[in-house]
């Protein structure tokens, strides 16, 4: 698996566009997020449909076409240096095929931030644009608004990426060891849902797979991992890093299932690393070569996440 192109780091005065590719977001959360971004010296702009609501499907932030148009306009605006999602939820897959990927590539590399449902776009950016993206807190989400640790790690990654080359995990080792590979991953249910779509990669061969999820019962996570195994998607993976499993049941029960499904891969597996939907979530770059060491609980990037 090859490393991807790193976009430029942000500097004070950089213009960032806030988009809502998935679910609706309350106006007060958007306003609070904008205030925090301004406090970092950034110049945030909200795209026209961020506060929209789909007339029929309440789980979507306006229509697929409008969400795609916002995203397209933000990315293709030469004055915009970064695109930050307002929240996840559901809907990114519905609008991904409406984007003009040729035009997005022509607009050049920019910083892209989001997680959860945004996993579908991380995959698309990897396969269609060859671009490093950031799996991290979103502008209108609780982790960004309420958790200083999560917010500070994102800020440091954006402005001072050298300072976050060594990412310190919080957990231990399900399978001990060291591994080297290119980071990829996100919400594991979305990775499984992407199989067979135009933006899905062939597999995780040579990669350090970073996965997490929220609100999935143990048997459903078992099914998701089994699907990835049966599809051959995990063949040749260099290592696996497990993040948070918020509202997925008691971790000890999940741990037994992870050991059963992932232990046979014969690669290091770190657990409870500290990214995803959990409190104080770390920002993880996707598309960067890194070394996982379960003994020190570290992920060490070969180069800073941003250039």
N, C-alpha and C positions, 0 to 999 in steps of 0.2 A: 504494500500500500504506500503510495507516494505522499509526500508532504504537499500541502496546498499553499496557494498564494496568500501572504499575510497583508492585510490592509494597513494603512498608516494609523499610528496612534492618534488620539485626540489631543488637541491643545486648547487652551483657554480661547474662547470666542468661536469655537467650532459650532457649526449649525447641525442640529440633530432633529430628525423627523420622527414623530411618534405615530405609529400605525396600529390598527386593530385587525389583524388578519383572521381572527377566530371569533371569540365570544364578546358580548357587550361589556362595557366597563363603565362604572358610575362616574359621573362628571366630577364629583368631589375628589375621587382618587386620581383622576387625570390631573386636576389642578394642583393637588399636593405633590404629585410626581414632577410636574413642570417646575414647581418652586424649588424642589431639591436639585434638579438639573441646572437651574439658573444659579443656585448656590455653588455649583462646581465651576461656574464661569462659562457655561455652555449657552447656546442660543437655541432653545427648543421651539419647534413649530408643530402644531397639531394638524394632521391631515383632515380634510373636510368631513369624512364619515366616521371618525373615531367614536363619536358619541351616538352614532346611529343605532337603530333597532330594526331588525327584520320584521316586516309587517305580519308574517305568519309563523316564523320559527324563532321563538324568543331566545334560543340559545346562540343565535348568530348576531354579530354586530353588523347589521344591514345586509344588503344582497351580496352575493358572490362577486358580481361584476363591480359593484362599488368598492368592496374591500380590495379587489385586485387593482382597480384603477388608482386607489390611494397608494398602494404599495408601489405600483409602477411609477407613478408621478414622483413619489419621494425618492426612489432609487435613481431615477433618471435626471433628477434636478442637480445640475452641476454645483450648486451652492450648498448641497447637503453632504456632510461628511460621515454621517452615521444614521442608521435606521434602528430604532428601538421599539419593540413591541409593547403595547399597553398591557396586555394580559394574554393568557392562553385560553383554555376552555375547549372549544371544538370549532372547526371550520377551515383551518388552513389547507387541508387536503382539497376541499371543495373549490378553492380559488387558485390553487397552484398551477393548474393547467390553463388558466386564463391569462397568465403572465406571459409577456413577450420576452423569452429568455435571451434571444439575440440582442434585443435592445438593452436588457439588464447587463449583459456582458460588455456591451459597447460603452456603457456608462462608467466602467472601471470599478476596481475594488473599493469597497467601503466597509465600515464596521457594521456588523449586524448582531443584535442582541435579543435573546428570547429563550424560553424553554417550555416544557410541557407540550401542549399541542403544536408548538412551533418546531418540534422535532421534525415534522414533515418538511419544513422549509430548510432546516439545517441539512437534511439529506439532499434536497434539491440544489442547494447552493454548492454542496460538495460535488454532485454529479454533473450539474449543468454549467457551473461557473468555476469550479476548482478553487473555491475561496474558503479561507479560515473564517469561522464564525464563533460567536461566544454564547455558550449555554449559561445564562445568568439571569439575575433578577430583572423584572420588567417594570416599566415606568408607572403603571397603574396598579401594580400587584402589592399585596400585603408585605411580602418579604422585602421589597424595596422601600416601602413607606415606613415600616415599623422596625426593621432590624438593622441596627447600625453596622454590625459585623458583615452582613451580606452586602450592604450598600458600600462599605469601605473597600471590600475586596474587589467589587466591580469597578469602583472609581480608580483604584490603583492599577487594575488591569488595563483600563482605558487610557490613563494618562502616564503611568510609570510601569510599563509591562515588565521591565527588568526586575522590579521588586516582587513580582509574583511568578517568577520562573520556577521556584520550588513551591509546590502546593502541598500544604500539610494536611493530611487526612486525620480524621478523628477516631476511626475504628481500628480493627485488627485484620487478621488474615483468616479467611475461610480455607484457602490453600496457600501456604507460604511460598515465597520465592521472589525473583526479580524478572522483569520482562521489559523489552524495548519494542515500541511500535508507534504508529500514528493514531492519535486520539479520534474517536468517533462515538456516536451514541445518542443518548437522550432518553425520552420516555419509552420504555421497552414495548408497551402496547402499540405505540405509533410505529416503531420499527417493524413490528410484525405486520401491522396494517398496510405498510408501504410495499410489502413484497408483491412483485408482479406489476407495480405501477411504473409509469415512465421515468420517475425520478429515483427509483430504488437502485442501490448499488448491488453488485453481484454477491457480495458477502463481506465479512469482517476480516478476511485473511490479512495477516500482517498488522492488524490493528490492536490498540488497547481500547476495549469496549467499555464505555462508561454508561451504566444503565440505572434507572430509577423509575418509580411510578407512584401513583396516588389512587386510593379508593378501589384497588383491585383485590379481590379475595384470593387466598392462597391457591385454590384450584385453578383460577383463571391465569395467575402468573405461571403456574405449572404448564398450563396449556400453551401460553405464549412462548415460553422457553422451549417447550417440546416442538412447537411449530418451527421455530428458528433452527432447532437441531435437525428435524426431519427434512427441512428444505436445504440443508447443507450450508446454511448461511454462517454458521459458527466455525466451519472447518478452517483450520489454520490461524485462528485468532491467537494473538500473542499473550494476551492477558485480559482479565475482566475486573472491573472496579464497580462495586455496588454502592449506590448512593442511598437516598432516603426512600422509605416505603410507608409514607404517611397514610393512615387509615387503611392499611392492608392486613391488619391483624397482628398478633403477638410476634415479635421478631424471632424468638427462638423457634417457633413453628415454621416461619419463613426460612430460617437458616437451614433447617433440615431439608427443605425442598430445594433450596439453592445448591446445597452440597450434593444432593441426588442428581440434579439436572446439569450442574456445571462441573462437578468434581471429576467427571470422566474426560473432560477436555485435556487434562494433563498440563494445565497452565496455571500460573498464579492467579488467585482470586482474592482481592481485597474487599472488605465489607465495612458498611457504615462509614463511608469515607467523608460524607458531609456536603454533598451537592444534591440538588433536586428540590423537592417540595418541603424539605425539612427546614426548621428554623436556623437562620444564619448561614444559608446555603452559599457555598463557594462558587465562583465563576470559573468554568472550565472551557478552554479553547478547544474546538474540534478542527482537526486537520494539521496539527503540529506533532512532530516526533517528540516522544517523551520516554522516560524510564520510570517504571513502577517498581517500588521496593516496599514489599509488605512489612518488612522488618522495621523500617524507619517510618512507615506509613506515609510515604511521600510519593508524589508524582513530579518528576523533574523534567521541565521542558528543555529540549535541546537549544531552542531559541525563544526569545520573548514572544508572546502571543501575537503582538502587533509590531510592525516595523518602526 
